Amino acid sequence: MEFVSIIIPFFNEEKNVSPLIDELIPKLKELRKRFEIICIDDGSTDNTLNNLRRQKEKYPEVLRVIIHRKNLGQSSAYATGFLFSKGDVIVTMDGDMQYFPEDVVLIVKRLLESDADMVSGVRRDRKDSIIKKIPSKIGNFLRRIILNDHITDMGCTLRAVRREAIEEIPFFKGMHRFLPSILKIKGYKVIECEVRHRARRYGKSKYGIMDRLFVYLLDCLGMWWFKKRFILPPKKRVKDVL
């Protein structure tokens, strides 16, 4: 039976912690798979960590809490989650409650029913402000031109991936945005799945707009170099041994 690990970074999301975990766990039980939820407190300065501790007491068998020494960013939080996870299938998502728990179950089922190595979410009817949507559209457009990776929505962090694929991921700042592209470069199969999106109920986005777009463009250029210079791993380039 497959073991599913859900990785959720939190940074100053005190009001989202409890409702997110409370609504997610019953849906995960419907999978009829062993699962764990790994929550990373990424240097929060509000009551996020206290609320995570309370949830740990409430769900001790399935919830794990990892505490960063300071705020290191989403990519570092996901990297920490990957290293501590035990699952055959690993799911990434945000801690802002903008994804539906039913869709977490959906992408896990899609992955297990397919021969793909990753299922990458595509947000349908995205419920964000226009000042977040426009830079995101520009970023996705530029990335597709530079990398020609055919990924629709790189900003969607709701993804399910097999462990053997994630173990070969290089860790760097911004890594989480390019996971589907990196896997495709490495020869893995990535498919997409539409997921629903809902408006933020509590808190606010922790990321800037134009500064993020500029950094994203630089990262795209770095990924272009990586794609041009990357050598496939042995199992992807060796056909047979006689």
Disulfide bonds with the S-S distance in Angstrom:
none
